[in-house]
């Protein structure tokens, strides 16, 4: 489970770069293998099918990579952004309340000073 959470914390750019490297390497290998087999047999239609096979395999692998890796990462990123927005709203609310409490404390201190000044004036008279 720790490996999965560590994998999900991998930056999207790194996963995308690795996915592209795998896809390009796979396409090149499949094309080379297909062309090598067809050059030995000297058959042009088989060379075309080998190229189509490599393209189809790449399309299948890229689709599976998208479904298995990128979609969950996009959902996770959207969830994290939603939580971040919620935390920002909470922070604004909290900061606003703290400022209001500070204002009220200052008003309270000013009123106490006025009351204390009024009591000292009454005792003097």
Backbone torsions as a table, in degrees:
resi	resn	phi	psi	omega
1	UNK	NA	-35.2	179.0
2	UNK	-66.8	-35.7	179.0
3	UNK	-65.6	-39.0	179.7
4	UNK	-65.6	-43.2	179.6
5	UNK	-67.8	-34.6	176.3
6	UNK	-67.2	-38.3	178.0
7	UNK	-66.1	-40.1	-179.7
8	UNK	-70.0	-20.2	177.4
9	UNK	-86.7	-1.1	177.8
10	UNK	-67.0	136.0	179.7
11	UNK	-60.0	145.7	-176.7
12	UNK	-63.2	-35.2	-179.6
13	UNK	-62.8	-38.9	179.4
14	UNK	-66.3	-45.1	179.8
15	UNK	-64.6	-41.0	179.3
16	UNK	-64.6	-43.0	178.9
17	UNK	-62.7	-44.8	178.7
18	UNK	-64.3	-39.7	177.4
19	UNK	-62.3	-42.6	178.1
20	UNK	-66.0	-39.1	177.8
21	UNK	-62.1	-44.2	179.2
22	UNK	-62.8	-45.0	-178.7
23	UNK	-64.5	-43.9	-179.7
24	UNK	-66.0	-44.1	178.6
25	UNK	-61.8	-43.8	179.7
26	UNK	-63.5	-42.8	179.1
27	UNK	-62.9	-44.6	179.8
28	UNK	-64.1	-43.2	179.0
29	UNK	-63.0	-45.1	179.7
30	UNK	-63.9	-40.1	179.2
31	UNK	-65.9	-42.5	179.4
32	UNK	-64.9	-43.1	179.0
33	UNK	-64.5	-43.3	179.7
34	UNK	-64.4	-42.8	-180.0
35	UNK	-71.2	-34.6	178.7
36	UNK	-64.5	-44.7	178.2
37	UNK	-62.3	-40.8	-176.9
38	UNK	-74.0	-30.5	177.4
39	UNK	-69.5	-32.0	176.2
40	UNK	-68.8	-33.4	-178.3
41	UNK	-92.5	-12.3	-179.0
42	UNK	54.5	51.2	-178.7
43	UNK	-129.9	118.3	-178.2
44	UNK	-70.9	-41.7	179.9
45	UNK	-62.9	-33.2	177.7
46	UNK	-68.9	-32.7	176.6
47	UNK	-64.3	-41.0	178.4
48	UNK	-65.0	-41.8	178.4
49	UNK	-66.3	-34.4	177.9
50	UNK	-64.8	-40.2	177.3
51	UNK	-65.8	-42.8	178.3
52	UNK	-63.9	-39.2	177.2
53	UNK	-60.5	-43.6	-179.8
54	UNK	-65.8	-37.2	178.6
55	UNK	-68.3	-41.6	179.3
56	UNK	-64.9	-43.4	178.7
57	UNK	-62.3	-41.9	177.6
58	UNK	-62.7	-40.8	179.0
59	UNK	-64.1	-40.5	179.3
60	UNK	-66.3	-44.7	-178.9
61	UNK	-66.7	-41.6	-180.0
62	UNK	-65.2	-37.7	177.0
63	UNK	-65.5	-42.7	179.3
64	UNK	-66.7	-38.1	175.7
65	UNK	-61.4	-41.7	179.1
66	UNK	-62.8	-45.7	-177.0
67	UNK	-67.5	-40.8	-174.2
68	UNK	-84.6	-27.1	-173.2
69	UNK	-115.4	-57.3	-169.0
70	UNK	-72.3	-38.6	179.5
71	UNK	-63.2	-48.0	176.5
72	UNK	-61.2	-34.8	178.9
73	UNK	-68.3	-37.0	177.5
74	UNK	-66.0	-42.1	177.4
75	UNK	-63.8	-40.7	179.3
76	UNK	-65.1	-41.7	178.8
77	UNK	-64.0	-41.2	178.0
78	UNK	-63.5	-40.4	178.4
79	UNK	-65.3	-42.2	178.3
80	UNK	-64.5	-39.2	177.2
81	UNK	-65.5	-38.2	177.3
82	UNK	-63.2	-43.7	178.6
83	UNK	-65.3	-37.5	178.1
84	UNK	-65.0	-41.8	175.9
85	UNK	-61.7	-40.9	178.6
86	UNK	-63.9	-41.2	178.0
87	UNK	-66.2	-37.5	177.9
88	UNK	-65.2	-41.8	176.7
89	UNK	-62.5	-41.9	178.7
90	UNK	-64.0	-39.9	179.2
91	UNK	-63.8	-43.5	178.1
92	UNK	-61.5	-42.2	179.4
93	UNK	-63.9	-44.2	-179.2
94	UNK	-65.5	-45.0	179.6
95	UNK	-63.4	-40.3	177.7
96	UNK	-62.0	-41.8	178.9
97	UNK	-66.9	-40.0	179.2
98	UNK	-63.9	-40.0	177.9
99	UNK	-64.7	-41.2	178.3
100	UNK	-64.5	-40.3	177.9
101	UNK	-64.8	-37.4	177.9
102	UNK	-65.4	-42.5	177.5
103	UNK	-61.9	-44.1	179.1
104	UNK	-63.8	-38.8	178.1
105	UNK	-64.6	-39.4	177.7
106	UNK	-66.5	-41.2	177.1
107	UNK	-63.1	-40.7	179.1
108	UNK	-63.0	-43.3	179.3
109	UNK	-64.7	-40.0	178.9
110	UNK	-65.3	-41.4	178.1
111	UNK	-64.6	-39.4	178.7
112	UNK	-64.5	-37.1	177.6
113	UNK	-65.3	-40.6	178.5
114	UNK	-64.3	-42.2	179.7
115	UNK	-65.2	-43.0	179.4
116	UNK	-64.4	-40.0	178.3
117	UNK	-66.0	-39.8	179.1
118	UNK	-65.7	-38.7	179.5
119	UNK	-68.5	-37.6	178.2
120	UNK	-68.3	-34.3	177.0
121	UNK	-67.7	-37.9	179.3
122	UNK	-68.5	-38.4	179.6
123	UNK	-71.0	-29.1	178.6
124	UNK	-74.6	-29.3	-177.4
125	UNK	-90.9	NA	NA
